Amino acid sequence: ARSSVTPASRASPWYTSRAVTVVSTMADEPRVHDPKSAFADALGMKVTRWEEGFVRLEAPIQSWYLNRSGVVHGGIASAMVDMACGFAGIYAPPGTPDKHALTLSLTVQFTGQASCGHLVAEGRVKHAGRRVYFTESTLWAVPTPETPTERGEMLAFATGTFRLRGGT
């Protein structure tokens, strides 16, 4: 029997219930927003593109993302590449049951720093078995949210191993 966890208070400013929204900007490029993650919501991260084997997460750099040196904290960068790696392997088309996974291993390499702009993480599945999948992700800082495909400063890249949770 599966159990589900309900947030203590749905009235919390950190919890927002969302339905899947698909907006087509081009016929071959669906843009999907469906994080279903209170953690992603709390961090201000949005899924802006999601398809089989690929995800793009975006977030404006906020003042509380910054460490004592005034640059994006490594924990924020790690969380974003972890979510990008994980979400890349659990895409479920609208009308199909959600998939869930847990991180078995995550290796993050930090390559740059930023203190303003917009964060964009892209995750891709490199190989998938029945229950375990392997991914990679890159995190960039770009000047504005209107330029998510324009490469700015690479902040980090990661590789991850994930396992689909039972029932998915």
N, C-alpha and C positions, 0 to 999 in steps of 0.2 A: 504494500500500500504506500502510495506517495503522499507526502504531506507538503503543504505549502506554507510559507511564512508570510504573514501579513504585517506591513509596517505598523508600529505602535500607534501612529496617528497619521491618517491620510490627510489631515488638515495641516500637517507639517509643511513648512516652506520648502523642504528638501524633497518632498514626494509629489510627483505630478503623474497622474494616469494619462497615458497617451494611446491613441489608436494609430494604426499604421497609416501614414500619409504618403502617397506616391505622387510626385509631381514630375511630369516629363518635360525636360528642357529641350530634348532632342529625341527623336523616335527611338534611337538605339542607346540612349543614356538615361536610364531611370535614376531618379534621385529619391532616396528613401530616408525617412527619419523614424526610427523605431528603436531607441536604445533599451527601453524597458529596464533601465538601471538607475536606481536611486543614487548610486555612487556617481555615475556619469552626470546625472542631473545636478547633483550637489557641486560638482566641479565645473559646471557650465559647458560640458562637452556635448556636441551634437553629432549624430550620424547623418552625413549629408549624401552619401552614396553607399549603397549596399547591394551586392549581387553575389552570386555563387563564387566563392573563393576570393572575394575582394571587399574591402570596406574603406571608407574615408571618414575620419573623425575630424571635427574642427572645433576650435575654442579661441575666443579672444584672450590675449594675455591679460590677466587681472593683477592688480597690485598684490594680492595675497598669494599669487603664484610665485612671487619672488623670494629668494633667500636673502641672507644678511648682506651678500655682495651685490644685491640688486639685479640678479639674473634669475631666469626660470629655475626653480628648485628641481633637483634630480628626481625627487619623489613624484612630482607632477609629470615630468617627462616619462618616467618609468610606468606610471599608471596609464598614461595615454598610449604608449606602445604596447603595453600588456593588453589593454582593451582592443586595440586595433588587431593584434595578432589573434586574440581569442574570437572576436566577432567575425573575422574573416572566415572562420571555419564553421560557423553556426547559422549561416543565412537560411532562412525558411521563407519561401514565397508566400504572399498573402493567401490565407485560406488553408495553410498547412500548419501542423502543430509546431510550436516553438521548439528550438533546440537549445541545450545548455551545455556548457563545458567548464572544466576547471584546468587551471594552469599546473602542469607537471614540472616544467622548467622554463625559465626565462633568462636570457643573457642580454644585457643592455650595454652598449658601447656609447659613451657620450663624446660628441665630436665638435660641439660648438655651444654658444650661449646667446641668449636674447633677453631683452628686458621690455620690449614693446612689440606690438603687431598682433599677429594672429597665428595660432598653432594649427598645423595640419599633419595628421598621422594617417598613413596608408598602410594597410595590412594585406598580405597575400598568402594564400595557402600554397606551400611548395610541394607537399605530398600528404595524402590522406589514406588511412586504412579504415577498417570498420569502426574502430573506437578511438584511435589515436591519430592526431594530425599534426603536421609540422608547418610552421609559419615564419614569415619575416615581416618586419615593419620598419618604416622610416618616419622620423618626426622632423618637420621643417618649421621654421618661423618665416612667415611671409608678411609683406607690408599691410595688406588689407584683406578682408574676407572675400572681396570680389576677385582676388587673384590666387585661389587655392592651388591652381595647377602651375603657377609661376614659381619656380624654385627660388627660395630665399636662402637663408642660412640653415644648413642641416645641423640639428641639435643632437640627434641620437639615432641609432638603428638597433634593431633587436632581432633575435631568433627565439622562437618559442616552441614548446611541445605541449599539446593540450589533449585532454581526454574527454570525449563526450560523456555526459552524465547519463545514468540509467534512465530508461524511458524516453530517450530522445533519439 
